[in-house]
Amino acid sequence: MKLSDLSTPAALVDIERMERNILRMQSRMNSLGVNFRPHVKTSKCVEVTQAQIKAGARGITVSTLKEAEQFFAAGITDILYAVGITANKFPQALALLRKGCDLKILTDSVQSAAAISAFGIANDIRFKVMIEIDTDDHRSGIKPDSPQLLEVAQVLAAGGAELYGVMTHAGSSYDLNTPDALEKMAEQERSGCVRAAERLREAGFQCPVVSVGSTPTALSARSLEGVTEVRAGVYVFFDLVMHNVGVCTTDDIALSVLTTVIGHQEEKGWVIVDAGWMAMSRDRGTQKQTTDFGYGQVCAADGAPLAGYMMTGANQEHGIISRHGEPDLAIATRFPVGTQLRLLPNHACATAAQFPEYQALTAQQNLQTWPRFYGW
């Protein structure tokens, strides 16, 4: 099958770019002397994850227990569920453990830790638990120097759980865009998480794993002393947000949406395509960055970016493409009905989530269908 045979919109993965991204990240982690545990929520795809493991990844990170179930069924056993767990998910996690999955779960409060321990005792199981550390005021977690850190560790040590380590995610790195700022954030992430581990050890607790990571900080860290593993996810595809952050170019973006021109509004300089927000998502992550790409950068069918053209509007199944600045009143001639275009996404995770499968494109322009999955 060729691109021209595909029904659109379709999610395309450029395998050559993806493999280059995987090698870049894995090589960097190897040079820094840490294990790499990729976050697979970006792709939710066995074929992509197998490529990451083949390159040297040790274990995976997931954002849902459904992901854990799917990847465990595919033969991957070392899994970190990196979202704070609630009591209604304990049975699902327990089922995975009893099937032989080496599942690690997360807590960031005494209340949560107590519930985990109580469930473990009641079911004669010891959960491996990581304490989430807040190193950048971005989301959840316990501050490295907070008294609550030792309180949580004490609750876990009481039974029904095993303190496996500490982890953090410097999500605020997405707001940065200079090498110096990214390097400083990477060091802030590292030092904060290592400090939390040191406090736990000083208090007599075992803390074998120190886990950090985001795509920008993983690619910007100069030292990872005291860290045992790094996690990152969107690097496998990259996207326009990462382009604006400064850790990739458009030539590194491995995910795009193939779309077809279905009409025009010539007097407005508009092209209408069959990919709306149901294909691209409503993520406007570049809106507050230095370059706003609308709903996505427009490329020719061969993947070459068309400077100045972007998806400037999106309805459910209709996308509007126009030129930035002066309207292109010859746009109907430039992009006739039936023309295939590619759209680079703002946020690869959000755009990928709109599709049940990828069309993976080889260097020889052959297509392979790779399923992806949904659910919690």
GINORHU-V480720 format. One record per pair of residues at least 4 apart in sequence whose ideal C-beta (glycine too) atoms are under 7 Angstrom apart, sorted by the first residue. I is the first residue (numbers start at 1). J is the second residue. Records with the same first field share a line. If there is no record, write none. Layout:
BEGIN
I = J / J
END
This chain:
BEGIN
1 = 5 / 367
3 = 258 / 301 / 340
4 = 340
6 = 10 / 258 / 359
8 = 258 / 259 / 260 / 274 / 275
9 = 257 / 258 / 259 / 274 / 275 / 279
10 = 258 / 359
11 = 255 / 257 / 352 / 355 / 358 / 359
12 = 256 / 258 / 342 / 359 / 361
13 = 18 / 254 / 255 / 358 / 360 / 361 / 370
14 = 18 / 254 / 303 / 361
15 = 19 / 360 / 361 / 362
16 = 20 / 363
17 = 21 / 252 / 254
18 = 22 / 48 / 236 / 237 / 254
19 = 23 / 51
20 = 24
21 = 25 / 235 / 236 / 238 / 252 / 254
22 = 26 / 51 / 52 / 55 / 236
23 = 27 / 55
24 = 28
25 = 29 / 36 / 218 / 232 / 235
26 = 30 / 36 / 55 / 56 / 57
27 = 31
28 = 32 / 219
29 = 34 / 36 / 230
30 = 56
32 = 221 / 224
34 = 224 / 227 / 228 / 229 / 230
35 = 58 / 228 / 229
36 = 56 / 57 / 58 / 229 / 230
37 = 57 / 58 / 59 / 60 / 61 / 80 / 229 / 231
38 = 52 / 57 / 60 / 61 / 231 / 232 / 233 / 236
39 = 61 / 231 / 232 / 233
40 = 44 / 49 / 60 / 61 / 62 / 67 / 71 / 233
41 = 62 / 63 / 67 / 233 / 349
42 = 233 / 234 / 236 / 237 / 348 / 349 / 352
43 = 48 / 49 / 236 / 352 / 372
44 = 67 / 372 / 373
45 = 49 / 358 / 370 / 372
46 = 50 / 74
47 = 51 / 370
48 = 52 / 236
49 = 53 / 60 / 71 / 76
50 = 54
51 = 55
52 = 57 / 236
53 = 57
58 = 78
59 = 78 / 79 / 80
60 = 71 / 76 / 79
61 = 80 / 82 / 231
62 = 67 / 68 / 71 / 79 / 81 / 82
63 = 67 / 82 / 83
64 = 375 / 376
65 = 69 / 81 / 89 / 92 / 93 / 376
66 = 70 / 373 / 375 / 376
67 = 71
68 = 72 / 79 / 81 / 96 / 101 / 103
69 = 73 / 96
70 = 74 / 373
71 = 76 / 79
72 = 76 / 77 / 79 / 96 / 101
77 = 100 / 101 / 102
78 = 102
79 = 101 / 102 / 103
80 = 104
81 = 85 / 103 / 104 / 105 / 106
82 = 106 / 167
83 = 106
84 = 106 / 107 / 108 / 112 / 132 / 140
85 = 89 / 93 / 105 / 106
87 = 115
89 = 93
90 = 94 / 119
91 = 95
93 = 97 / 103 / 105
94 = 98 / 123 / 125
95 = 99
96 = 101 / 103
97 = 101 / 103 / 125
104 = 128 / 130 / 164
105 = 127 / 129
106 = 130 / 132
107 = 112 / 113 / 116 / 129 / 131 / 152
108 = 112 / 131 / 132 / 140 / 141 / 142
109 = 113 / 152
110 = 114 / 148 / 151 / 152 / 155
111 = 115
112 = 116
113 = 117 / 152 / 155 / 156
114 = 118 / 155
115 = 119
116 = 120 / 127 / 129 / 160 / 161
117 = 121 / 155 / 156 / 158 / 159 / 160 / 161
118 = 122 / 160
119 = 123 / 160
120 = 125 / 126 / 127 / 160 / 161
121 = 159 / 160
126 = 160 / 161 / 162
127 = 161 / 162
128 = 162 / 164
129 = 156 / 161 / 162 / 163 / 164
130 = 164 / 165 / 166 / 167 / 209 / 211
131 = 142 / 149 / 152 / 153 / 166
132 = 140 / 141 / 142 / 167 / 168
133 = 141 / 142 / 144 / 166 / 167 / 168 / 192 / 193 / 196
134 = 140 / 141 / 142 / 143
135 = 144 / 168 / 170 / 188 / 189 / 192 / 193
136 = 170 / 172 / 185 / 188 / 189
138 = 170 / 171 / 172
139 = 171
141 = 168
142 = 146 / 148 / 149 / 152
144 = 192 / 195 / 196
147 = 151
148 = 152
149 = 153 / 196 / 199 / 200
150 = 154 / 199 / 203
151 = 155
152 = 156
153 = 157 / 163 / 200 / 205
154 = 158
156 = 161 / 163
157 = 163 / 205
163 = 205 / 206 / 207
164 = 208 / 209
165 = 207 / 208 / 209 / 210 / 211
166 = 193 / 196 / 197 / 207 / 210
167 = 211
168 = 189 / 192 / 193 / 212
169 = 213 / 214
170 = 185 / 189 / 214 / 217
171 = 214
172 = 185
173 = 182 / 185 / 214 / 216 / 217
174 = 216 / 241 / 245
176 = 181 / 182 / 185 / 216 / 245
177 = 244 / 245 / 246 / 290
178 = 182 / 246
179 = 183 / 220 / 246
180 = 184
181 = 185
182 = 186 / 216 / 217 / 220
183 = 187 / 220 / 222
184 = 188
185 = 189 / 217
186 = 190 / 217 / 220 / 221
187 = 191
188 = 192
189 = 193 / 212 / 217
190 = 194 / 212 / 221 / 224 / 227
191 = 195
192 = 196
193 = 197 / 210 / 212
194 = 198 / 210 / 226 / 227
195 = 199
196 = 200
197 = 201 / 207 / 210 / 226
198 = 202
199 = 203
200 = 205 / 207
201 = 205 / 207
209 = 228 / 229
210 = 226 / 227 / 228
211 = 228 / 229 / 231
212 = 227 / 230
213 = 217 / 218 / 230 / 231 / 232
214 = 218 / 232
215 = 219 / 232 / 233 / 234 / 235 / 242 / 247
216 = 220 / 245 / 247
217 = 221
218 = 230 / 232
219 = 247
224 = 230
234 = 238 / 239 / 242 / 348 / 349
237 = 253 / 254 / 255 / 348
238 = 242 / 248 / 252 / 253 / 254 / 348
239 = 253 / 345 / 346 / 347 / 348
240 = 244 / 286 / 293 / 297 / 344 / 345 / 346
241 = 245 / 285 / 286 / 289 / 346 / 347
242 = 247 / 248
243 = 248 / 249 / 250
244 = 286 / 289 / 290 / 291
248 = 252 / 253
250 = 297 / 305 / 344
253 = 344
255 = 345 / 348 / 351 / 352
256 = 299 / 303 / 342 / 343 / 344
257 = 275 / 279 / 280 / 342 / 343 / 345 / 351
258 = 340 / 342
259 = 273 / 274 / 275 / 319 / 341 / 343
260 = 273 / 274 / 338 / 340
261 = 271 / 273 / 335 / 336 / 337 / 338 / 339 / 341
262 = 272 / 273 / 274 / 337
263 = 272 / 337
264 = 270 / 271 / 272 / 331 / 332
265 = 270 / 272
266 = 329 / 331 / 332
268 = 327
269 = 322 / 323 / 327 / 328 / 329 / 331
270 = 320 / 321 / 322 / 331
271 = 321 / 331 / 335
272 = 318 / 320
273 = 319 / 321 / 341
274 = 317
275 = 279 / 280 / 319 / 343
276 = 314 / 315 / 316 / 317 / 318 / 319
277 = 281 / 282 / 295 / 314 / 316
278 = 316 / 317 / 354
279 = 354
280 = 295 / 296 / 311 / 314 / 319 / 343 / 345 / 351
281 = 347 / 350 / 351 / 353 / 354
283 = 346 / 347 / 350
284 = 346
285 = 346 / 347
286 = 291 / 292 / 293 / 346
287 = 292
293 = 297 / 310 / 346
294 = 310 / 311 / 312
295 = 311 / 314 / 319
296 = 310 / 311 / 343 / 344 / 345 / 346
297 = 305 / 310 / 343 / 344
298 = 306 / 309 / 310 / 311 / 321 / 341 / 343
299 = 303 / 304 / 305 / 306 / 341 / 342 / 344
300 = 304 / 306 / 341
301 = 340 / 341 / 342
303 = 342
308 = 323 / 324
309 = 321 / 323
310 = 324
311 = 319 / 320 / 321 / 343
312 = 320 / 322
313 = 320
314 = 319 / 320
322 = 327
323 = 327 / 328
328 = 334
330 = 334
331 = 335
332 = 336
335 = 339
345 = 351
347 = 351
348 = 352
349 = 353
352 = 372
355 = 372
356 = 371 / 372
357 = 369 / 370 / 371 / 372
358 = 370 / 372
359 = 367 / 369
360 = 367 / 368 / 370
361 = 365 / 367
362 = 366
END
